[in-house]
Amino acid sequence: MATITRSDFAERLRERFGLTTADAYKMVDVVFDEIRDALVNNEEVKFAGFGSFKILKKSARMGRNPKTGQSAVISARRVATFRPSNEFRERVANHK
């Protein structure tokens, strides 16, 4: 399975829009910075036809260390989640 990196995104922007390499990297960084900043501020980020990112607050709970089997408290935390749109799911499911 291939991995798409920040550099790959920048290169695709550069090729598609004729940007300089520096400008393409700046665009990629701005998009990811804006998504991150919105999530940090508890805002949901939605992209039509793609999906949405949001923060879930998970309560503290009891768990166990899988290595030792000992019970342990898993602390409360905030986690970023992504929910794909129906269009996104259909495209992925029907891709050959």
KOLDRENGU-592125 format. One record per residue (C-alpha): residue in one letter; x, y, z; residue number from 1. Coordinates in pm, 1 decimal, always signed. Each point is the difference from the previous one (the first is absolute). Last residue first. Example, Ala and Ser with C-alpha at 12.3 -4.5 7.8 and 13.67 -1.06 7.14 Angstrom:
<sites>
<site><residu>s</residu><xx>+1367.0</xx><yy>-106.0</yy><zz>+714.0</zz><num>2</num></site>
<site><residu>a</residu><xx>-137.0</xx><yy>-344.0</yy><zz>+66.0</zz><num>1</num></site>
</sites>
This chain:
<sites>
<site><residu>k</residu><xx>-1158.8</xx><yy>-117.3</yy><zz>-846.3</zz><num>96</num></site>
<site><residu>h</residu><xx>-150.0</xx><yy>+283.2</yy><zz>+197.6</zz><num>95</num></site>
<site><residu>n</residu><xx>-364.2</xx><yy>-63.7</yy><zz>+96.6</zz><num>94</num></site>
<site><residu>a</residu><xx>+50.4</xx><yy>-4.1</yy><zz>+378.5</zz><num>93</num></site>
<site><residu>v</residu><xx>+233.1</xx><yy>+301.1</yy><zz>-2.9</zz><num>92</num></site>
<site><residu>r</residu><xx>-232.0</xx><yy>+204.9</yy><zz>-221.0</zz><num>91</num></site>
<site><residu>e</residu><xx>-304.9</xx><yy>-104.3</yy><zz>+204.7</zz><num>90</num></site>
<site><residu>r</residu><xx>+164.9</xx><yy>+90.0</yy><zz>+329.9</zz><num>89</num></site>
<site><residu>f</residu><xx>+105.7</xx><yy>+344.5</yy><zz>-126.6</zz><num>88</num></site>
<site><residu>e</residu><xx>-351.0</xx><yy>+72.3</yy><zz>-130.9</zz><num>87</num></site>
<site><residu>n</residu><xx>-149.8</xx><yy>-108.1</yy><zz>+335.0</zz><num>86</num></site>
<site><residu>s</residu><xx>+232.8</xx><yy>+242.7</yy><zz>+176.6</zz><num>85</num></site>
<site><residu>p</residu><xx>+296.3</xx><yy>-129.6</yy><zz>+201.5</zz><num>84</num></site>
<site><residu>r</residu><xx>+5.6</xx><yy>+51.2</yy><zz>+377.3</zz><num>83</num></site>
<site><residu>f</residu><xx>+336.0</xx><yy>+102.6</yy><zz>+137.5</zz><num>82</num></site>
<site><residu>t</residu><xx>+80.9</xx><yy>+10.5</yy><zz>+370.7</zz><num>81</num></site>
<site><residu>a</residu><xx>+239.7</xx><yy>+203.7</yy><zz>+212.8</zz><num>80</num></site>
<site><residu>v</residu><xx>+29.9</xx><yy>-113.5</yy><zz>+361.3</zz><num>79</num></site>
<site><residu>r</residu><xx>-45.0</xx><yy>+186.5</yy><zz>+328.1</zz><num>78</num></site>
<site><residu>r</residu><xx>+99.1</xx><yy>-170.1</yy><zz>+322.0</zz><num>77</num></site>
<site><residu>a</residu><xx>-117.0</xx><yy>-138.9</yy><zz>+330.7</zz><num>76</num></site>
<site><residu>s</residu><xx>+255.8</xx><yy>-231.7</yy><zz>+160.4</zz><num>75</num></site>
<site><residu>i</residu><xx>+12.7</xx><yy>-375.7</yy><zz>-45.4</zz><num>74</num></site>
<site><residu>v</residu><xx>+12.5</xx><yy>-143.7</yy><zz>+350.3</zz><num>73</num></site>
<site><residu>a</residu><xx>+187.2</xx><yy>-327.3</yy><zz>+28.3</zz><num>72</num></site>
<site><residu>s</residu><xx>-82.6</xx><yy>-359.8</yy><zz>+75.3</zz><num>71</num></site>
<site><residu>q</residu><xx>+291.0</xx><yy>-243.4</yy><zz>-24.8</zz><num>70</num></site>
<site><residu>g</residu><xx>+1.7</xx><yy>-257.9</yy><zz>-282.0</zz><num>69</num></site>
<site><residu>t</residu><xx>+377.6</xx><yy>+30.7</yy><zz>-29.0</zz><num>68</num></site>
<site><residu>k</residu><xx>+48.0</xx><yy>+56.4</yy><zz>-374.8</zz><num>67</num></site>
<site><residu>p</residu><xx>-355.6</xx><yy>+100.6</yy><zz>-80.8</zz><num>66</num></site>
<site><residu>n</residu><xx>+3.6</xx><yy>+270.1</yy><zz>+270.9</zz><num>65</num></site>
<site><residu>r</residu><xx>-359.0</xx><yy>+28.1</yy><zz>+102.0</zz><num>64</num></site>
<site><residu>g</residu><xx>-277.7</xx><yy>+250.5</yy><zz>-30.2</zz><num>63</num></site>
<site><residu>m</residu><xx>-212.4</xx><yy>+204.4</yy><zz>+235.7</zz><num>62</num></site>
<site><residu>r</residu><xx>-146.7</xx><yy>+319.1</yy><zz>-131.2</zz><num>61</num></site>
<site><residu>a</residu><xx>+59.2</xx><yy>+374.4</yy><zz>-25.8</zz><num>60</num></site>
<site><residu>s</residu><xx>-242.4</xx><yy>+171.3</yy><zz>-233.1</zz><num>59</num></site>
<site><residu>k</residu><xx>+64.5</xx><yy>+48.6</yy><zz>-369.5</zz><num>58</num></site>
<site><residu>k</residu><xx>-60.5</xx><yy>+339.9</yy><zz>-155.9</zz><num>57</num></site>
<site><residu>l</residu><xx>-37.7</xx><yy>-24.8</yy><zz>-374.4</zz><num>56</num></site>
<site><residu>i</residu><xx>+155.6</xx><yy>+258.2</yy><zz>-230.5</zz><num>55</num></site>
<site><residu>k</residu><xx>-122.6</xx><yy>+44.2</yy><zz>-354.3</zz><num>54</num></site>
<site><residu>f</residu><xx>+95.4</xx><yy>-63.7</yy><zz>-360.6</zz><num>53</num></site>
<site><residu>s</residu><xx>-255.4</xx><yy>-25.2</yy><zz>-276.2</zz><num>52</num></site>
<site><residu>g</residu><xx>-33.3</xx><yy>-173.4</yy><zz>-332.5</zz><num>51</num></site>
<site><residu>f</residu><xx>+90.0</xx><yy>+12.4</yy><zz>-368.5</zz><num>50</num></site>
<site><residu>g</residu><xx>-295.5</xx><yy>+96.2</yy><zz>-217.9</zz><num>49</num></site>
<site><residu>a</residu><xx>-42.5</xx><yy>+330.3</yy><zz>+182.4</zz><num>48</num></site>
<site><residu>f</residu><xx>+299.3</xx><yy>+69.1</yy><zz>+226.9</zz><num>47</num></site>
<site><residu>k</residu><xx>-94.5</xx><yy>+54.2</yy><zz>+362.8</zz><num>46</num></site>
<site><residu>v</residu><xx>+222.1</xx><yy>+112.6</yy><zz>+288.6</zz><num>45</num></site>
<site><residu>e</residu><xx>-162.5</xx><yy>-3.3</yy><zz>+344.6</zz><num>44</num></site>
<site><residu>e</residu><xx>+118.7</xx><yy>+270.0</yy><zz>+238.4</zz><num>43</num></site>
<site><residu>n</residu><xx>+131.7</xx><yy>-84.4</yy><zz>+345.8</zz><num>42</num></site>
<site><residu>n</residu><xx>+272.3</xx><yy>+269.0</yy><zz>-12.3</zz><num>41</num></site>
<site><residu>v</residu><xx>+272.4</xx><yy>-265.6</yy><zz>-34.1</zz><num>40</num></site>
<site><residu>l</residu><xx>-206.0</xx><yy>-145.0</yy><zz>-285.7</zz><num>39</num></site>
<site><residu>a</residu><xx>-7.4</xx><yy>+334.7</yy><zz>-182.1</zz><num>38</num></site>
<site><residu>d</residu><xx>+374.2</xx><yy>+45.7</yy><zz>+51.0</zz><num>37</num></site>
<site><residu>r</residu><xx>+76.2</xx><yy>-346.9</yy><zz>-139.3</zz><num>36</num></site>
<site><residu>i</residu><xx>-213.7</xx><yy>+49.0</yy><zz>-310.7</zz><num>35</num></site>
<site><residu>e</residu><xx>+147.5</xx><yy>+346.4</yy><zz>-58.8</zz><num>34</num></site>
<site><residu>d</residu><xx>+355.9</xx><yy>-126.7</yy><zz>+45.5</zz><num>33</num></site>
<site><residu>f</residu><xx>-65.4</xx><yy>-285.4</yy><zz>-243.5</zz><num>32</num></site>
<site><residu>v</residu><xx>-124.8</xx><yy>+236.4</yy><zz>-269.8</zz><num>31</num></site>
<site><residu>v</residu><xx>+274.2</xx><yy>+255.9</yy><zz>+64.0</zz><num>30</num></site>
<site><residu>d</residu><xx>+274.7</xx><yy>-263.3</yy><zz>-13.7</zz><num>29</num></site>
<site><residu>v</residu><xx>-120.2</xx><yy>-134.0</yy><zz>-334.6</zz><num>28</num></site>
<site><residu>m</residu><xx>-16.5</xx><yy>+351.1</yy><zz>-141.9</zz><num>27</num></site>
<site><residu>k</residu><xx>+347.5</xx><yy>+87.4</yy><zz>+132.4</zz><num>26</num></site>
<site><residu>y</residu><xx>+144.3</xx><yy>-317.1</yy><zz>-154.2</zz><num>25</num></site>
<site><residu>a</residu><xx>-147.1</xx><yy>+95.9</yy><zz>-339.5</zz><num>24</num></site>
<site><residu>d</residu><xx>+133.4</xx><yy>+354.4</yy><zz>+34.4</zz><num>23</num></site>
<site><residu>a</residu><xx>+353.5</xx><yy>-126.3</yy><zz>+70.0</zz><num>22</num></site>
<site><residu>t</residu><xx>-10.3</xx><yy>-244.3</yy><zz>-292.1</zz><num>21</num></site>
<site><residu>t</residu><xx>-109.2</xx><yy>+278.3</yy><zz>-233.2</zz><num>20</num></site>
<site><residu>l</residu><xx>-352.6</xx><yy>-30.5</yy><zz>-124.1</zz><num>19</num></site>
<site><residu>g</residu><xx>-102.0</xx><yy>-117.7</yy><zz>-347.5</zz><num>18</num></site>
<site><residu>f</residu><xx>-350.9</xx><yy>-93.9</yy><zz>+110.8</zz><num>17</num></site>
<site><residu>r</residu><xx>-9.1</xx><yy>-375.3</yy><zz>-62.5</zz><num>16</num></site>
<site><residu>e</residu><xx>+371.9</xx><yy>-69.8</yy><zz>+22.6</zz><num>15</num></site>
<site><residu>r</residu><xx>+66.5</xx><yy>+208.4</yy><zz>+311.6</zz><num>14</num></site>
<site><residu>l</residu><xx>-316.7</xx><yy>-123.8</yy><zz>+169.0</zz><num>13</num></site>
<site><residu>r</residu><xx>+101.0</xx><yy>-361.1</yy><zz>-70.5</zz><num>12</num></site>
<site><residu>e</residu><xx>+351.9</xx><yy>+65.1</yy><zz>+133.4</zz><num>11</num></site>
<site><residu>a</residu><xx>-137.1</xx><yy>+156.4</yy><zz>+317.8</zz><num>10</num></site>
<site><residu>f</residu><xx>-229.4</xx><yy>-296.0</yy><zz>+62.6</zz><num>9</num></site>
<site><residu>d</residu><xx>+287.8</xx><yy>-243.5</yy><zz>-59.5</zz><num>8</num></site>
<site><residu>s</residu><xx>+225.8</xx><yy>+197.2</yy><zz>+234.9</zz><num>7</num></site>
<site><residu>r</residu><xx>-261.9</xx><yy>-16.6</yy><zz>+276.0</zz><num>6</num></site>
<site><residu>t</residu><xx>-0.4</xx><yy>-375.3</yy><zz>-46.2</zz><num>5</num></site>
<site><residu>i</residu><xx>-217.6</xx><yy>-251.0</yy><zz>-182.8</zz><num>4</num></site>
<site><residu>t</residu><xx>+76.0</xx><yy>-357.7</yy><zz>+102.9</zz><num>3</num></site>
<site><residu>a</residu><xx>-21.1</xx><yy>-291.5</yy><zz>-242.1</zz><num>2</num></site>
<site><residu>m</residu><xx>-135.0</xx><yy>-343.6</yy><zz>+93.7</zz><num>1</num></site>
</sites>
